[in-house]
Amino acid sequence: MPGPVQSIERAAAILRLLAASPGRLGAGEIAGSLGLARGTAHGILRTLELVGFVERDEATGKYQLGAALLHLGTSYLDVNELRSRAINWADALASRSGEAVRIGTLLDGRVLVVHHVFRPDDSLQAMDVGTLLPLHATALGKVLLAHDAHAAASVRDAVLEPYCRRTVTDHKELGRALARVRDNGWASEVEELSIGEAAVAAPIRGHGGLVVGAIGVSGAVERVCDARRVPVPALVAYVRDAARAVSRDLGGTRW
């Protein structure tokens, strides 16, 4: 059997060192800590920077872990953790809004519903946990598409299936909708997946601000939207408040 690759071992050691450090480290500090020649450490750091595994601060020249490495592990966030951290906030959102609440994350080009809180009334409802929803026709999916370049690329050349008359099936129109999601901080759907149904969703962020999921409410158009078929501002505020609360619990303190 071939032996270990030394350069990969050294790169892994650098990543572990940066992960354990409370602040950024310079190339010299890294080289000294690991017993490497400064040139060797610098070369590995440059390669790690090129692939996004470390980031270099322009002002100080020092390094920290990069967003690409964080994203590699959801990767980066276990679905069970997302669900467990969000449960209490989802219950509160259902109570405040009077509507059903769903939490979703990306899975194989779809939205996987990982948690579902029923609308707090006596109506007959079906559990959606484990359901896979289309990205382009749901508020949850638009949030995830708007903040994940890989997901957006996966649908760029795909046929956008129409589920209702109002489903967005034009790629340029979808691109404009996703730009609005990024600008506004929330997404909506009005009879795009199911006739008579509307929804509002907002992003859940983890460490580094990466979007790791979405939380939203869904219900009848006449309850979720006003007379112009625009989501009710108070409902949007409830959803965004819940998304921020879950994000804080996951370490996304800026949100």
LOVEXBA-481736 format. One record per residue (C-alpha): residue number from 1; residue in three letters; chain; x negated, y negated, z negated. Coordinates in Angstrom, 3 decimals, always signed. Each point is the difference from the previous one (the first is absolute). Layout:
+-----+------+-------+----------+----------+----------+
:  nr : rest : kette :        x :        y :        z :
+-----+------+-------+----------+----------+----------+
: NUM :  ALA :     A :        X :        Y :        Z :
...
+-----+------+-------+----------+----------+----------+
//
This chain:
+-----+------+-------+----------+----------+----------+
:  nr : rest : kette :        x :        y :        z :
+-----+------+-------+----------+----------+----------+
:   1 :  MET :     A :   +0.000 :   +0.000 :   +0.000 :
:   2 :  PRO :     A :   -1.313 :   -3.501 :   +0.794 :
:   3 :  GLY :     A :   -0.956 :   -2.169 :   -2.959 :
:   4 :  PRO :     A :   +1.604 :   -3.270 :   -1.048 :
:   5 :  VAL :     A :   -0.412 :   -3.107 :   +2.176 :
:   6 :  GLN :     A :   -2.146 :   -2.428 :   -1.969 :
:   7 :  SER :     A :   +1.403 :   -3.190 :   +1.547 :
:   8 :  ILE :     A :   +3.558 :   +1.030 :   -0.881 :
:   9 :  GLU :     A :   -1.035 :   +0.829 :   -3.565 :
:  10 :  ARG :     A :   -1.578 :   -3.448 :   -0.299 :
:  11 :  ALA :     A :   +3.062 :   -1.716 :   +1.480 :
:  12 :  ALA :     A :   +2.223 :   +1.839 :   -2.491 :
:  13 :  ALA :     A :   -2.271 :   -1.057 :   -2.855 :
:  14 :  ILE :     A :   +0.246 :   -3.640 :   +1.105 :
:  15 :  LEU :     A :   +3.791 :   +0.192 :   +0.134 :
:  16 :  ARG :     A :   +0.142 :   +1.545 :   -3.479 :
:  17 :  LEU :     A :   -2.313 :   -2.712 :   -1.327 :
:  18 :  LEU :     A :   +2.161 :   -2.765 :   +1.472 :
:  19 :  ALA :     A :   +3.151 :   +1.661 :   -1.342 :
:  20 :  ALA :     A :   -1.458 :   +0.077 :   -3.513 :
:  21 :  SER :     A :   -1.282 :   -3.583 :   +0.080 :
:  22 :  PRO :     A :   +2.120 :   -2.776 :   -1.557 :
:  23 :  GLY :     A :   -1.205 :   -2.404 :   +2.703 :
:  24 :  ARG :     A :   -1.755 :   -0.218 :   +3.365 :
:  25 :  LEU :     A :   -3.545 :   +1.359 :   +0.381 :
:  26 :  GLY :     A :   -2.848 :   -1.140 :   +2.224 :
:  27 :  ALA :     A :   -2.008 :   +2.330 :   +2.228 :
:  28 :  GLY :     A :   -2.996 :   -0.306 :   -2.309 :
:  29 :  GLU :     A :   +2.056 :   +0.882 :   -3.065 :
:  30 :  ILE :     A :   +1.432 :   +3.023 :   +1.779 :
:  31 :  ALA :     A :   -3.411 :   +1.136 :   +1.209 :
:  32 :  GLY :     A :   -1.481 :   -0.343 :   -3.489 :
:  33 :  SER :     A :   +2.863 :   +1.837 :   -1.672 :
:  34 :  LEU :     A :   -0.228 :   +2.963 :   +2.374 :
:  35 :  GLY :     A :   -3.754 :   +0.095 :   +0.516 :
:  36 :  LEU :     A :   +0.262 :   -0.804 :   +3.713 :
:  37 :  ALA :     A :   -2.189 :   -2.153 :   +2.188 :
:  38 :  ARG :     A :   +1.674 :   -3.379 :   +0.514 :
:  39 :  GLY :     A :   +0.003 :   +0.513 :   +3.777 :
:  40 :  THR :     A :   +1.691 :   +3.386 :   -0.369 :
:  41 :  ALA :     A :   +2.694 :   -1.393 :   -2.282 :
:  42 :  HIS :     A :   +0.553 :   -2.950 :   +2.331 :
:  43 :  GLY :     A :   +0.375 :   +2.249 :   +3.031 :
:  44 :  ILE :     A :   +2.574 :   +2.201 :   -1.713 :
:  45 :  LEU :     A :   +1.892 :   -3.056 :   -1.256 :
:  46 :  ARG :     A :   +0.129 :   -1.487 :   +3.504 :
:  47 :  THR :     A :   +1.456 :   +3.251 :   +1.339 :
:  48 :  LEU :     A :   +2.551 :   +0.202 :   -2.809 :
:  49 :  GLU :     A :   +0.942 :   -3.611 :   +0.702 :
:  50 :  LEU :     A :   +0.517 :   +0.733 :   +3.711 :
:  51 :  VAL :     A :   +2.522 :   +2.750 :   -0.797 :
:  52 :  GLY :     A :   +1.751 :   -2.104 :   -2.652 :
:  53 :  PHE :     A :   -1.042 :   +2.050 :   -3.028 :
:  54 :  VAL :     A :   -1.808 :   -2.955 :   -1.588 :
:  55 :  GLU :     A :   +0.407 :   -3.750 :   +0.342 :
:  56 :  ARG :     A :   -2.767 :   -2.616 :   -0.224 :
:  57 :  ASP :     A :   +0.622 :   -3.354 :   -1.618 :
:  58 :  GLU :     A :   -1.329 :   -2.678 :   +2.338 :
:  59 :  ALA :     A :   -0.850 :   -2.423 :   -2.797 :
:  60 :  THR :     A :   -2.030 :   +2.379 :   -2.172 :
:  61 :  GLY :     A :   -0.958 :   +2.781 :   +2.419 :
:  62 :  LYS :     A :   +1.212 :   +2.545 :   -2.549 :
:  63 :  TYR :     A :   +2.196 :   +3.037 :   +0.645 :
:  64 :  GLN :     A :   +3.239 :   +1.492 :   -1.292 :
:  65 :  LEU :     A :   +2.254 :   +2.869 :   +1.093 :
:  66 :  GLY :     A :   +1.935 :   -0.719 :   +3.189 :
:  67 :  ALA :     A :   +3.716 :   +0.243 :   +0.749 :
:  68 :  ALA :     A :   -0.499 :   +2.812 :   +2.528 :
:  69 :  LEU :     A :   -1.371 :   +2.252 :   -2.739 :
:  70 :  LEU :     A :   +2.933 :   -0.817 :   -2.261 :
:  71 :  HIS :     A :   +2.465 :   +0.720 :   +2.798 :
:  72 :  LEU :     A :   -1.667 :   +3.345 :   +0.689 :
:  73 :  GLY :     A :   +1.336 :   +1.457 :   -3.201 :
:  74 :  THR :     A :   +4.303 :   -0.427 :   +0.369 :
:  75 :  SER :     A :   -1.160 :   +0.595 :   +1.076 :
:  76 :  TYR :     A :   -1.218 :   -2.136 :   -2.810 :
:  77 :  LEU :     A :   +3.091 :   +0.379 :   -2.117 :
:  78 :  ASP :     A :   +1.730 :   +3.213 :   -1.009 :
:  79 :  VAL :     A :   +3.688 :   +0.043 :   +0.896 :
:  80 :  ASN :     A :   +0.866 :   +1.290 :   -3.462 :
:  81 :  GLU :     A :   -1.700 :   -3.011 :   -1.576 :
:  82 :  LEU :     A :   +1.878 :   -2.370 :   +2.288 :
:  83 :  ARG :     A :   +3.284 :   +1.621 :   -0.974 :
:  84 :  SER :     A :   -0.743 :   +0.193 :   -3.731 :
:  85 :  ARG :     A :   -1.087 :   -3.649 :   -0.207 :
:  86 :  ALA :     A :   +3.045 :   -1.175 :   +1.958 :
:  87 :  ILE :     A :   +2.805 :   +1.980 :   -1.652 :
:  88 :  ASN :     A :   +0.903 :   -2.507 :   -2.718 :
:  89 :  TRP :     A :   -0.138 :   -2.963 :   +2.364 :
:  90 :  ALA :     A :   +2.130 :   +1.861 :   +2.566 :
:  91 :  ASP :     A :   +2.670 :   +0.684 :   -2.629 :
:  92 :  ALA :     A :   -0.005 :   -3.669 :   -1.000 :
:  93 :  LEU :     A :   +0.271 :   -1.093 :   +3.635 :
:  94 :  ALA :     A :   +3.018 :   +2.254 :   +0.578 :
:  95 :  SER :     A :   +1.641 :   -1.458 :   -3.091 :
:  96 :  ARG :     A :   -0.681 :   -3.623 :   +1.013 :
:  97 :  SER :     A :   +0.940 :   +0.385 :   +3.651 :
:  98 :  GLY :     A :   +2.855 :   +2.472 :   -0.302 :
:  99 :  GLU :     A :   -1.456 :   +1.871 :   +2.983 :
: 100 :  ALA :     A :   -1.924 :   +3.206 :   +0.658 :
: 101 :  VAL :     A :   -3.789 :   -0.244 :   -0.320 :
: 102 :  ARG :     A :   -2.592 :   +1.962 :   +1.975 :
: 103 :  ILE :     A :   -3.771 :   +0.111 :   -0.229 :
: 104 :  GLY :     A :   -1.917 :   +1.173 :   +3.052 :
: 105 :  THR :     A :   -3.534 :   +0.604 :   +1.201 :
: 106 :  LEU :     A :   -1.604 :   +0.990 :   +3.298 :
: 107 :  LEU :     A :   -0.120 :   +3.639 :   +1.062 :
: 108 :  ASP :     A :   -0.838 :   +1.148 :   +3.530 :
: 109 :  GLY :     A :   +1.412 :   -3.068 :   +1.717 :
: 110 :  ARG :     A :   +3.222 :   -0.104 :   -2.045 :
: 111 :  VAL :     A :   +1.225 :   -1.373 :   -3.319 :
: 112 :  LEU :     A :   +0.077 :   +2.642 :   -2.715 :
: 113 :  VAL :     A :   +2.583 :   -0.854 :   -2.668 :
: 114 :  VAL :     A :   -1.726 :   +0.843 :   -3.290 :
: 115 :  HIS :     A :   +2.624 :   -1.400 :   -2.372 :
: 116 :  HIS :     A :   +3.699 :   -0.828 :   +0.299 :
: 117 :  VAL :     A :   +2.288 :   -1.639 :   -2.539 :
: 118 :  PHE :     A :   +3.730 :   +0.274 :   +0.703 :
: 119 :  ARG :     A :   +2.184 :   -3.062 :   +0.262 :
: 120 :  PRO :     A :   +1.342 :   -0.572 :   -3.552 :
: 121 :  ASP :     A :   +3.649 :   +0.788 :   +0.686 :
: 122 :  ASP :     A :   +2.152 :   +3.113 :   +0.205 :
: 123 :  SER :     A :   -0.234 :   +0.473 :   +3.771 :
: 124 :  LEU :     A :   -1.161 :   +3.280 :   +1.523 :
: 125 :  GLN :     A :   -3.676 :   -0.259 :   +1.001 :
: 126 :  ALA :     A :   -2.646 :   +2.387 :   +1.334 :
: 127 :  MET :     A :   -3.561 :   +0.248 :   -1.328 :
: 128 :  ASP :     A :   -2.567 :   -1.208 :   +2.567 :
: 129 :  VAL :     A :   -3.251 :   +1.025 :   -1.731 :
: 130 :  GLY :     A :   -2.143 :   +1.837 :   +2.545 :
: 131 :  THR :     A :   +1.830 :   -1.506 :   +2.972 :
: 132 :  LEU :     A :   -2.114 :   -1.280 :   +2.898 :
: 133 :  LEU :     A :   +1.210 :   -3.282 :   +1.515 :
: 134 :  PRO :     A :   -1.097 :   -1.767 :   +3.205 :
: 135 :  LEU :     A :   -2.461 :   -2.841 :   -0.430 :
: 136 :  HIS :     A :   +1.427 :   -2.393 :   +2.601 :
: 137 :  ALA :     A :   +3.666 :   +0.248 :   -1.030 :
: 138 :  THR :     A :   -0.226 :   -0.428 :   -3.776 :
: 139 :  ALA :     A :   -0.942 :   -2.827 :   -2.351 :
: 140 :  LEU :     A :   -2.341 :   +2.345 :   -1.889 :
: 141 :  GLY :     A :   -1.653 :   +1.027 :   +3.253 :
: 142 :  LYS :     A :   -0.462 :   -3.550 :   +1.255 :
: 143 :  VAL :     A :   -1.777 :   -0.921 :   -3.226 :
: 144 :  LEU :     A :   -2.392 :   +2.926 :   +0.429 :
: 145 :  LEU :     A :   -0.537 :   -0.681 :   +3.718 :
: 146 :  ALA :     A :   -0.693 :   -3.683 :   -0.639 :
: 147 :  HIS :     A :   -2.811 :   +0.771 :   -2.431 :
: 148 :  ASP :     A :   -1.627 :   +3.120 :   +1.463 :
: 149 :  ALA :     A :   -1.922 :   -0.372 :   +3.253 :
: 150 :  HIS :     A :   -0.212 :   +3.763 :   +0.532 :
: 151 :  ALA :     A :   +3.760 :   +0.429 :   -0.359 :
: 152 :  ALA :     A :   +0.649 :   -2.923 :   +2.338 :
: 153 :  ALA :     A :   -2.360 :   +1.492 :   +2.585 :
: 154 :  SER :     A :   +1.786 :   +3.361 :   -0.237 :
: 155 :  VAL :     A :   +3.293 :   -1.511 :   +1.199 :
: 156 :  ARG :     A :   -1.470 :   -2.445 :   +2.507 :
: 157 :  ASP :     A :   +0.197 :   +2.427 :   +2.905 :
: 158 :  ALA :     A :   +2.861 :   +2.098 :   -1.330 :
: 159 :  VAL :     A :   +3.621 :   -0.165 :   +1.107 :
: 160 :  LEU :     A :   +2.006 :   -1.838 :   -2.656 :
: 161 :  GLU :     A :   +3.085 :   +2.147 :   -0.460 :
: 162 :  PRO :     A :   +3.339 :   -1.862 :   -0.158 :
: 163 :  TYR :     A :   +2.129 :   +1.043 :   -2.979 :
: 164 :  CYS :     A :   +2.609 :   -2.751 :   +0.365 :
: 165 :  ARG :     A :   +0.727 :   -2.788 :   +2.439 :
: 166 :  ARG :     A :   -2.075 :   -2.423 :   -2.089 :
: 167 :  THR :     A :   -3.083 :   +2.246 :   -0.357 :
: 168 :  VAL :     A :   -3.123 :   -1.807 :   +1.203 :
: 169 :  THR :     A :   -1.371 :   +2.018 :   +2.927 :
: 170 :  ASP :     A :   -2.173 :   -2.657 :   +1.665 :
: 171 :  HIS :     A :   -3.615 :   -0.025 :   -1.162 :
: 172 :  LYS :     A :   -0.430 :   -3.760 :   +0.380 :
: 173 :  GLU :     A :   +3.132 :   -0.646 :   -2.032 :
: 174 :  LEU :     A :   -1.219 :   +2.435 :   -2.655 :
: 175 :  GLY :     A :   -3.374 :   -1.781 :   -0.085 :
: 176 :  ARG :     A :   +1.732 :   -3.325 :   -0.635 :
: 177 :  ALA :     A :   +2.086 :   +1.596 :   -2.748 :
: 178 :  LEU :     A :   -3.116 :   +1.386 :   -1.699 :
: 179 :  ALA :     A :   -1.668 :   -3.424 :   +0.145 :
: 180 :  ARG :     A :   +3.022 :   -1.437 :   -1.830 :
: 181 :  VAL :     A :   -0.302 :   +2.739 :   -2.619 :
: 182 :  ARG :     A :   -3.609 :   -0.998 :   -0.685 :
: 183 :  ASP :     A :   +0.925 :   -3.693 :   -0.127 :
: 184 :  ASN :     A :   +3.087 :   +0.417 :   -2.197 :
: 185 :  GLY :     A :   -1.194 :   +2.788 :   -2.268 :
: 186 :  TRP :     A :   +3.097 :   +2.153 :   +0.583 :
: 187 :  ALA :     A :   +1.856 :   +1.885 :   +2.743 :
: 188 :  SER :     A :   +3.623 :   +0.662 :   +0.844 :
: 189 :  GLU :     A :   +2.138 :   +2.227 :   +2.172 :
: 190 :  VAL :     A :   +3.601 :   -0.706 :   +0.960 :
: 191 :  GLU :     A :   +1.752 :   +2.928 :   +1.678 :
: 192 :  GLU :     A :   -3.226 :   +1.190 :   +1.597 :
: 193 :  LEU :     A :   +0.046 :   +3.524 :   -1.453 :
: 194 :  SER :     A :   +3.642 :   +0.454 :   -1.020 :
: 195 :  ILE :     A :   +3.123 :   -1.909 :   +1.013 :
: 196 :  GLY :     A :   +1.349 :   -2.065 :   -2.868 :
: 197 :  GLU :     A :   -3.208 :   +0.265 :   -2.051 :
: 198 :  ALA :     A :   -2.641 :   -2.645 :   -0.772 :
: 199 :  ALA :     A :   -3.187 :   +0.028 :   -2.065 :
: 200 :  VAL :     A :   -2.747 :   -2.206 :   -1.415 :
: 201 :  ALA :     A :   -3.506 :   +1.162 :   -0.966 :
: 202 :  ALA :     A :   -3.296 :   -1.429 :   -1.254 :
: 203 :  PRO :     A :   -3.565 :   +1.351 :   -0.206 :
: 204 :  ILE :     A :   -1.509 :   +1.760 :   -2.993 :
: 205 :  ARG :     A :   -3.721 :   -0.714 :   -0.320 :
: 206 :  GLY :     A :   -2.760 :   +1.739 :   -1.899 :
: 207 :  HIS :     A :   -3.615 :   -0.874 :   -0.780 :
: 208 :  GLY :     A :   -1.497 :   -2.407 :   +2.501 :
: 209 :  GLY :     A :   +3.421 :   -1.042 :   +1.241 :
: 210 :  LEU :     A :   +0.458 :   +2.999 :   +2.283 :
: 211 :  VAL :     A :   +3.621 :   +0.846 :   +0.736 :
: 212 :  VAL :     A :   +0.610 :   +3.528 :   -1.298 :
: 213 :  GLY :     A :   +3.773 :   +0.144 :   +0.264 :
: 214 :  ALA :     A :   +3.214 :   -1.968 :   +0.218 :
: 215 :  ILE :     A :   +3.061 :   -0.434 :   -2.192 :
: 216 :  GLY :     A :   +3.387 :   -1.080 :   +1.230 :
: 217 :  VAL :     A :   +3.754 :   -0.083 :   -0.436 :
: 218 :  SER :     A :   +2.629 :   +1.149 :   +2.469 :
: 219 :  GLY :     A :   +3.764 :   -0.278 :   +0.189 :
: 220 :  ALA :     A :   +2.964 :   -1.236 :   +1.989 :
: 221 :  VAL :     A :   -0.701 :   -2.949 :   +2.294 :
: 222 :  GLU :     A :   +2.701 :   -2.113 :   -1.644 :
: 223 :  ARG :     A :   -1.696 :   +0.373 :   -3.407 :
: 224 :  VAL :     A :   -3.642 :   -0.274 :   +1.054 :
: 225 :  CYS :     A :   +0.482 :   -2.844 :   +2.512 :
: 226 :  ASP :     A :   +1.850 :   -3.286 :   +0.200 :
: 227 :  ALA :     A :   +2.485 :   -1.037 :   +2.707 :
: 228 :  ARG :     A :   -2.894 :   -0.613 :   +2.437 :
: 229 :  ARG :     A :   -1.264 :   +3.574 :   -0.530 :
: 230 :  VAL :     A :   -3.063 :   -1.355 :   -1.830 :
: 231 :  PRO :     A :   -1.053 :   +1.745 :   -3.236 :
: 232 :  VAL :     A :   +1.248 :   -1.760 :   -3.128 :
: 233 :  PRO :     A :   -2.903 :   -2.033 :   -1.516 :
: 234 :  ALA :     A :   +0.644 :   +1.255 :   -3.533 :
: 235 :  LEU :     A :   -0.252 :   +3.598 :   +1.189 :
: 236 :  VAL :     A :   -3.273 :   -0.752 :   +1.785 :
: 237 :  ALA :     A :   -1.328 :   -1.568 :   -3.200 :
: 238 :  TYR :     A :   +0.951 :   +3.082 :   -2.042 :
: 239 :  VAL :     A :   -1.846 :   +2.281 :   +2.426 :
: 240 :  ARG :     A :   -3.109 :   -2.161 :   +0.107 :
: 241 :  ASP :     A :   -0.070 :   -0.281 :   -3.805 :
: 242 :  ALA :     A :   +0.170 :   +3.788 :   -0.304 :
: 243 :  ALA :     A :   -2.751 :   +0.453 :   +2.597 :
: 244 :  ARG :     A :   -2.268 :   -2.413 :   -1.868 :
: 245 :  ALA :     A :   +0.665 :   +1.760 :   -3.297 :
: 246 :  VAL :     A :   -0.903 :   +3.421 :   +1.407 :
: 247 :  SER :     A :   -3.063 :   -1.509 :   +1.691 :
: 248 :  ARG :     A :   -1.212 :   -1.431 :   -3.295 :
: 249 :  ASP :     A :   +0.366 :   +3.420 :   -1.624 :
: 250 :  LEU :     A :   -2.131 :   +1.491 :   +2.797 :
: 251 :  GLY :     A :   -2.759 :   -2.577 :   -0.385 :
: 252 :  GLY :     A :   +1.034 :   -2.426 :   +2.717 :
: 253 :  THR :     A :   -0.219 :   -2.913 :   -2.409 :
: 254 :  ARG :     A :   +0.088 :   -2.750 :   +2.633 :
: 255 :  TRP :     A :   +3.499 :   +1.035 :   +1.022 :
+-----+------+-------+----------+----------+----------+
//
